Amino acid sequence: MADREVIRRQGGHATVPVVGEEVKPQEILSLFQYGDLIHWGKHASALKTLAGDDFAYNRALYDYISVVIQLSHFYLGYSLLVARALRR
């Protein structure tokens, strides 16, 4: 969303592609976390089907890692705000 907003503010047209814009964080996190990484079962068959296509699986894994990194940056920033607020 941030990338799309930057493009808009710089005068870019709405049709300019943004890498990863189609990724739905909640869905990709659920797919990997409930398909194999943390829990096994709920999305295991979907992940197994995805694993049948190396490109699609690796792209989804890349998207998953990107989402996790973005969340870690968000929570790191939030923790710094909380730490600063508690010092007062």
VMD Tcl script that builds the backbone (N, CA, C; Angstrom):
set m [mol new atoms 264]
animate dup $m
set s [atomselect $m all]
$s set {name element resname resid chain x y z} {
  {N N MET 1 A 0.828 -1.188 0.000}
  {CA C MET 1 A 0.000 0.000 0.000}
  {C C MET 1 A 0.873 1.252 0.000}
  {N N ALA 2 A 1.977 1.174 0.726}
  {CA C ALA 2 A 2.869 2.328 0.776}
  {C C ALA 2 A 3.476 2.602 -0.594}
  {N N ASP 3 A 3.905 1.557 -1.290}
  {CA C ASP 3 A 4.478 1.731 -2.629}
  {C C ASP 3 A 3.453 2.345 -3.582}
  {N N ARG 4 A 2.227 1.884 -3.514}
  {CA C ARG 4 A 1.166 2.418 -4.373}
  {C C ARG 4 A 0.955 3.897 -4.077}
  {N N GLU 5 A 0.988 4.280 -2.818}
  {CA C GLU 5 A 0.795 5.684 -2.435}
  {C C GLU 5 A 1.947 6.555 -2.924}
  {N N VAL 6 A 3.167 6.051 -2.842}
  {CA C VAL 6 A 4.324 6.802 -3.347}
  {C C VAL 6 A 4.170 7.051 -4.842}
  {N N ILE 7 A 3.785 6.030 -5.569}
  {CA C ILE 7 A 3.583 6.179 -7.017}
  {C C ILE 7 A 2.505 7.216 -7.297}
  {N N ARG 8 A 1.420 7.157 -6.546}
  {CA C ARG 8 A 0.328 8.119 -6.738}
  {C C ARG 8 A 0.805 9.544 -6.469}
  {N N ARG 9 A 1.527 9.743 -5.368}
  {CA C ARG 9 A 1.985 11.092 -5.012}
  {C C ARG 9 A 3.030 11.638 -5.978}
  {N N GLN 10 A 3.733 10.755 -6.650}
  {CA C GLN 10 A 4.715 11.199 -7.633}
  {C C GLN 10 A 4.096 11.370 -9.015}
  {N N GLY 11 A 2.791 11.227 -9.094}
  {CA C GLY 11 A 2.093 11.452 -10.348}
  {C C GLY 11 A 1.984 10.230 -11.239}
  {N N GLY 12 A 2.339 9.071 -10.706}
  {CA C GLY 12 A 2.247 7.841 -11.487}
  {C C GLY 12 A 0.802 7.433 -11.709}
  {N N HIS 13 A 0.564 6.795 -12.827}
  {CA C HIS 13 A -0.779 6.340 -13.170}
  {C C HIS 13 A -1.129 5.096 -12.349}
  {N N ALA 14 A -2.394 4.902 -12.110}
  {CA C ALA 14 A -2.869 3.760 -11.307}
  {C C ALA 14 A -2.537 2.410 -11.939}
  {N N THR 15 A -2.209 2.404 -13.226}
  {CA C THR 15 A -1.889 1.140 -13.893}
  {C C THR 15 A -0.415 0.747 -13.770}
  {N N VAL 16 A 0.402 1.611 -13.159}
  {CA C VAL 16 A 1.813 1.278 -12.960}
  {C C VAL 16 A 1.878 0.067 -12.029}
  {N N PRO 17 A 2.556 -1.000 -12.438}
  {CA C PRO 17 A 2.599 -2.196 -11.590}
  {C C PRO 17 A 3.452 -1.994 -10.343}
  {N N VAL 18 A 3.020 -2.588 -9.261}
  {CA C VAL 18 A 3.764 -2.571 -7.998}
  {C C VAL 18 A 4.032 -4.021 -7.624}
  {N N VAL 19 A 5.298 -4.351 -7.502}
  {CA C VAL 19 A 5.680 -5.729 -7.171}
  {C C VAL 19 A 5.100 -6.119 -5.808}
  {N N GLY 20 A 4.435 -7.252 -5.764}
  {CA C GLY 20 A 3.887 -7.770 -4.518}
  {C C GLY 20 A 2.538 -7.204 -4.126}
  {N N GLU 21 A 1.989 -6.333 -4.940}
  {CA C GLU 21 A 0.713 -5.711 -4.580}
  {C C GLU 21 A -0.420 -6.730 -4.483}
  {N N GLU 22 A -0.310 -7.809 -5.241}
  {CA C GLU 22 A -1.360 -8.824 -5.241}
  {C C GLU 22 A -1.275 -9.772 -4.039}
  {N N VAL 23 A -0.191 -9.673 -3.280}
  {CA C VAL 23 A 0.005 -10.556 -2.123}
  {C C VAL 23 A -0.955 -10.149 -1.003}
  {N N LYS 24 A -1.653 -11.131 -0.485}
  {CA C LYS 24 A -2.559 -10.899 0.651}
  {C C LYS 24 A -1.877 -11.490 1.891}
  {N N PRO 25 A -1.308 -10.628 2.740}
  {CA C PRO 25 A -0.508 -11.113 3.867}
  {C C PRO 25 A -1.197 -12.159 4.740}
  {N N GLN 26 A -2.451 -11.943 5.063}
  {CA C GLN 26 A -3.149 -12.887 5.929}
  {C C GLN 26 A -3.232 -14.268 5.281}
  {N N GLU 27 A -3.481 -14.300 3.987}
  {CA C GLU 27 A -3.596 -15.582 3.286}
  {C C GLU 27 A -2.255 -16.295 3.186}
  {N N ILE 28 A -1.193 -15.571 2.844}
  {CA C ILE 28 A 0.108 -16.211 2.666}
  {C C ILE 28 A 0.662 -16.679 4.008}
  {N N LEU 29 A 0.453 -15.888 5.075}
  {CA C LEU 29 A 0.888 -16.321 6.411}
  {C C LEU 29 A 0.143 -17.579 6.842}
  {N N SER 30 A -1.152 -17.587 6.628}
  {CA C SER 30 A -1.971 -18.739 7.004}
  {C C SER 30 A -1.566 -19.980 6.221}
  {N N LEU 31 A -1.298 -19.815 4.921}
  {CA C LEU 31 A -0.915 -20.946 4.081}
  {C C LEU 31 A 0.335 -21.640 4.619}
  {N N PHE 32 A 1.364 -20.874 4.909}
  {CA C PHE 32 A 2.612 -21.486 5.357}
  {C C PHE 32 A 2.577 -21.889 6.832}
  {N N GLN 33 A 1.997 -21.053 7.682}
  {CA C GLN 33 A 1.994 -21.379 9.107}
  {C C GLN 33 A 1.068 -22.535 9.444}
  {N N TYR 34 A -0.057 -22.627 8.754}
  {CA C TYR 34 A -0.986 -23.719 9.030}
  {C C TYR 34 A -0.896 -24.837 8.010}
  {N N GLY 35 A 0.067 -24.739 7.115}
  {CA C GLY 35 A 0.272 -25.788 6.139}
  {C C GLY 35 A 1.501 -26.620 6.433}
  {N N ASP 36 A 2.450 -26.054 7.210}
  {CA C ASP 36 A 3.666 -26.812 7.470}
  {C C ASP 36 A 4.535 -26.223 8.574}
  {N N LEU 37 A 4.791 -24.939 8.567}
  {CA C LEU 37 A 5.840 -24.375 9.401}
  {C C LEU 37 A 5.550 -24.400 10.907}
  {N N ILE 38 A 4.342 -24.102 11.303}
  {CA C ILE 38 A 4.016 -24.075 12.728}
  {C C ILE 38 A 3.029 -25.181 13.077}
  {N N HIS 39 A 1.992 -25.304 12.297}
  {CA C HIS 39 A 0.949 -26.303 12.522}
  {C C HIS 39 A 0.807 -27.141 11.254}
  {N N TRP 40 A 0.358 -28.332 11.413}
  {CA C TRP 40 A 0.147 -29.187 10.245}
  {C C TRP 40 A -1.323 -29.520 10.150}
  {N N GLY 41 A -1.900 -29.291 9.002}
  {CA C GLY 41 A -3.262 -29.746 8.817}
  {C C GLY 41 A -4.147 -28.818 8.033}
  {N N LYS 42 A -4.514 -27.698 8.606}
  {CA C LYS 42 A -5.540 -26.835 8.038}
  {C C LYS 42 A -5.291 -26.483 6.564}
  {N N HIS 43 A -4.053 -26.150 6.198}
  {CA C HIS 43 A -3.740 -25.783 4.820}
  {C C HIS 43 A -2.680 -26.710 4.211}
  {N N ALA 44 A -2.523 -27.888 4.797}
  {CA C ALA 44 A -1.490 -28.824 4.318}
  {C C ALA 44 A -1.725 -29.233 2.871}
  {N N SER 45 A -2.961 -29.493 2.490}
  {CA C SER 45 A -3.223 -29.932 1.117}
  {C C SER 45 A -2.972 -28.799 0.123}
  {N N ALA 46 A -3.320 -27.574 0.493}
  {CA C ALA 46 A -3.075 -26.435 -0.396}
  {C C ALA 46 A -1.580 -26.212 -0.584}
  {N N LEU 47 A -0.816 -26.359 0.499}
  {CA C LEU 47 A 0.632 -26.178 0.405}
  {C C LEU 47 A 1.262 -27.309 -0.400}
  {N N LYS 48 A 0.752 -28.513 -0.225}
  {CA C LYS 48 A 1.257 -29.660 -0.989}
  {C C LYS 48 A 0.993 -29.465 -2.483}
  {N N THR 49 A -0.186 -28.984 -2.820}
  {CA C THR 49 A -0.523 -28.708 -4.217}
  {C C THR 49 A 0.399 -27.624 -4.773}
  {N N LEU 50 A 0.625 -26.580 -4.002}
  {CA C LEU 50 A 1.508 -25.500 -4.422}
  {C C LEU 50 A 2.934 -26.002 -4.623}
  {N N ALA 51 A 3.369 -26.916 -3.780}
  {CA C ALA 51 A 4.729 -27.461 -3.869}
  {C C ALA 51 A 4.947 -28.255 -5.148}
  {N N GLY 52 A 3.882 -28.624 -5.827}
  {CA C GLY 52 A 4.004 -29.350 -7.077}
  {C C GLY 52 A 4.544 -28.492 -8.219}
  {N N ASP 53 A 4.503 -27.205 -8.057}
  {CA C ASP 53 A 5.024 -26.262 -9.063}
  {C C ASP 53 A 6.156 -25.479 -8.404}
  {N N ASP 54 A 7.392 -25.803 -8.778}
  {CA C ASP 54 A 8.553 -25.181 -8.132}
  {C C ASP 54 A 8.523 -23.661 -8.180}
  {N N PHE 55 A 8.182 -23.100 -9.345}
  {CA C PHE 55 A 8.175 -21.643 -9.461}
  {C C PHE 55 A 7.121 -21.032 -8.543}
  {N N ALA 56 A 5.902 -21.559 -8.586}
  {CA C ALA 56 A 4.812 -21.015 -7.768}
  {C C ALA 56 A 5.137 -21.150 -6.280}
  {N N TYR 57 A 5.701 -22.297 -5.895}
  {CA C TYR 57 A 6.045 -22.499 -4.490}
  {C C TYR 57 A 7.121 -21.511 -4.038}
  {N N ASN 58 A 8.177 -21.375 -4.842}
  {CA C ASN 58 A 9.257 -20.465 -4.465}
  {C C ASN 58 A 8.808 -19.015 -4.449}
  {N N ARG 59 A 7.918 -18.657 -5.350}
  {CA C ARG 59 A 7.379 -17.299 -5.352}
  {C C ARG 59 A 6.546 -17.069 -4.091}
  {N N ALA 60 A 5.720 -18.047 -3.730}
  {CA C ALA 60 A 4.899 -17.935 -2.525}
  {C C ALA 60 A 5.779 -17.895 -1.276}
  {N N LEU 61 A 6.844 -18.674 -1.255}
  {CA C LEU 61 A 7.768 -18.659 -0.124}
  {C C LEU 61 A 8.448 -17.299 -0.015}
  {N N TYR 62 A 8.851 -16.733 -1.143}
  {CA C TYR 62 A 9.437 -15.391 -1.164}
  {C C TYR 62 A 8.430 -14.374 -0.602}
  {N N ASP 63 A 7.175 -14.468 -1.042}
  {CA C ASP 63 A 6.143 -13.553 -0.544}
  {C C ASP 63 A 5.947 -13.732 0.958}
  {N N TYR 64 A 5.963 -14.970 1.428}
  {CA C TYR 64 A 5.812 -15.252 2.860}
  {C C TYR 64 A 6.949 -14.595 3.653}
  {N N ILE 65 A 8.174 -14.787 3.199}
  {CA C ILE 65 A 9.328 -14.211 3.897}
  {C C ILE 65 A 9.254 -12.686 3.873}
  {N N SER 66 A 8.824 -12.115 2.760}
  {CA C SER 66 A 8.680 -10.658 2.672}
  {C C SER 66 A 7.658 -10.138 3.670}
  {N N VAL 67 A 6.534 -10.835 3.795}
  {CA C VAL 67 A 5.496 -10.426 4.744}
  {C C VAL 67 A 6.016 -10.525 6.174}
  {N N VAL 68 A 6.732 -11.585 6.494}
  {CA C VAL 68 A 7.277 -11.748 7.845}
  {C C VAL 68 A 8.275 -10.627 8.151}
  {N N ILE 69 A 9.107 -10.277 7.190}
  {CA C ILE 69 A 10.069 -9.186 7.384}
  {C C ILE 69 A 9.340 -7.863 7.605}
  {N N GLN 70 A 8.310 -7.604 6.813}
  {CA C GLN 70 A 7.543 -6.366 6.982}
  {C C GLN 70 A 6.899 -6.305 8.364}
  {N N LEU 71 A 6.339 -7.414 8.814}
  {CA C LEU 71 A 5.739 -7.446 10.147}
  {C C LEU 71 A 6.778 -7.239 11.237}
  {N N SER 72 A 7.968 -7.827 11.062}
  {CA C SER 72 A 9.008 -7.655 12.072}
  {C C SER 72 A 9.440 -6.200 12.154}
  {N N HIS 73 A 9.511 -5.513 11.019}
  {CA C HIS 73 A 9.859 -4.089 11.042}
  {C C HIS 73 A 8.782 -3.279 11.745}
  {N N PHE 74 A 7.532 -3.606 11.485}
  {CA C PHE 74 A 6.434 -2.906 12.137}
  {C C PHE 74 A 6.505 -3.092 13.654}
  {N N TYR 75 A 6.644 -4.341 14.097}
  {CA C TYR 75 A 6.647 -4.608 15.527}
  {C C TYR 75 A 7.905 -4.095 16.215}
  {N N LEU 76 A 9.025 -4.067 15.518}
  {CA C LEU 76 A 10.228 -3.485 16.088}
  {C C LEU 76 A 10.012 -1.994 16.334}
  {N N GLY 77 A 9.465 -1.307 15.349}
  {CA C GLY 77 A 9.170 0.115 15.514}
  {C C GLY 77 A 8.176 0.363 16.628}
  {N N TYR 78 A 7.156 -0.466 16.694}
  {CA C TYR 78 A 6.147 -0.326 17.753}
  {C C TYR 78 A 6.774 -0.553 19.127}
  {N N SER 79 A 7.651 -1.536 19.227}
  {CA C SER 79 A 8.292 -1.814 20.523}
  {C C SER 79 A 9.164 -0.648 20.962}
  {N N LEU 80 A 9.808 0.025 20.019}
  {CA C LEU 80 A 10.611 1.193 20.366}
  {C C LEU 80 A 9.736 2.340 20.866}
  {N N LEU 81 A 8.581 2.518 20.265}
  {CA C LEU 81 A 7.638 3.533 20.736}
  {C C LEU 81 A 7.149 3.225 22.149}
  {N N VAL 82 A 6.825 1.979 22.392}
  {CA C VAL 82 A 6.353 1.587 23.721}
  {C C VAL 82 A 7.469 1.759 24.756}
  {N N ALA 83 A 8.675 1.330 24.421}
  {CA C ALA 83 A 9.806 1.480 25.340}
  {C C ALA 83 A 10.039 2.942 25.678}
  {N N ARG 84 A 9.959 3.782 24.690}
  {CA C ARG 84 A 10.162 5.225 24.924}
  {C C ARG 84 A 9.050 5.798 25.793}
  {N N ALA 85 A 7.813 5.377 25.542}
  {CA C ALA 85 A 6.683 5.873 26.324}
  {C C ALA 85 A 6.776 5.418 27.783}
  {N N LEU 86 A 7.280 4.224 28.016}
  {CA C LEU 86 A 7.368 3.711 29.381}
  {C C LEU 86 A 8.502 4.343 30.170}
  {N N ARG 87 A 9.455 4.948 29.505}
  {CA C ARG 87 A 10.563 5.618 30.200}
  {C C ARG 87 A 10.124 6.913 30.848}
  {N N ARG 88 A 9.009 7.461 30.459}
  {CA C ARG 88 A 8.567 8.754 30.999}
  {C C ARG 88 A 7.777 8.590 32.245}
}
mol reanalyze $m
mol bondsrecalc $m
mol representation Tube
mol addrep $m
